[in-house]
């Protein structure tokens, strides 16, 4: 379960750290909790909630962890991804679509921002990072368990599904003609499209989007980090939908 192929074969993944484990126990499905003696002493409440607890030593914790300083708590969880149509069921108003996102830390941070902004789902499209990657899980700080997360390699199919769900697709692009101050329609149900960290969104995706919008830069910064830009865009929609 420390590799993508292993996670896909088992249908399970590892959630590490107290916050991720807490949210996994509350909102996900946990099969087993591995804990060092020190971690067990710090978090007895989590051990009480776990269906099964297996003591491990610090060396085992290091082998299970992808961090330099493991916290000594690792939960074995069922994978959380669902089909795109399931994620978009009902009447979604705000969705984040990550097209070809490659960095797991960015992916987890966008998940966290989408959760905080009240998004209804996050969809990983194209050749995107595995949402169950340990770095992504940690960066989401538990948000991975809070909202529907879907994955589909067919980007065109994802965009079509968003349209069927009544969502207006808005592409975030640093060279767009309109920025968040002047872009119309952001109060409508929206699927924000975010691209790869290095290459952005493909031309065909930009061409098929209902709108292309950039985040205005007021200072001397060349650009914004993907996760930061995504948070700004998602909140731009969320604030327009406040009651």
Steps between C-alpha positions, in 0.01 A plus 500: 500500500803727482492484118228603256468150354482350847226740604298434186531124541404504868236773477657648811747772591688635801402817685780626723500744789252588771282739295470270198428201725239695698311598186535151352341352812221759492416507128677210329532128551800388706600135522801523727707756686875460547640694795831535676503501880567873509220579251258279692575693817440834323175398328310244710169632362594392147595152614163467673318578174703265279351157418841339544831631636839347424802621701812578294848623582659817368684315224173355366342846516786635289450226240128578473555874490599727213608780735836571659349510849206258517237559766461131575131475402398334174145390409414246230199645318275411208574711194263793467470574127161462331373534144466848353121474465473394864716793611280739300167354612235740622539870425866592550587871506878496533743235372877494454636306201876432509622422148837325497608633838831333583613611845333309786555784746322744269220249443443456872509874560239560227283233661528684829419836337202351315368355824543833679325687218200268523558320170273208422768278339855481371576315177845382390504488120754384243844379604472630856675400821345228715279665760592220743870586481633550853610859438161588354316342792710691753470832315120467496504485885190280499304683229544196277231335714259795503376532141458275195825444309489352149759401244471452124778501240260618230504880535233552233269261682553690827415833336190348340390365837543845655281651228232233553503586870416861414847636575663781306865408431747778579868449420766667713766632262769759568467662157122532484338823382268518802602485864300429813394864534325518163411139419123455474303203621707392799187486716361225277568133578864466398760233431841665528766341277860505625794370297842347545747699709754535218286499185159627608185387321520347151381717212204273426378533858535879490310507171214287635456690829204736534733771630873556554601715796823610668582606854618863497857564613535832685860475609823393330452123531529320168213265580321313776556144615229270361348422838493869597337600172246221538408618849448858374280381212289267712442770759410749228207275414418412860481866606262579214269227627485611861140536621 
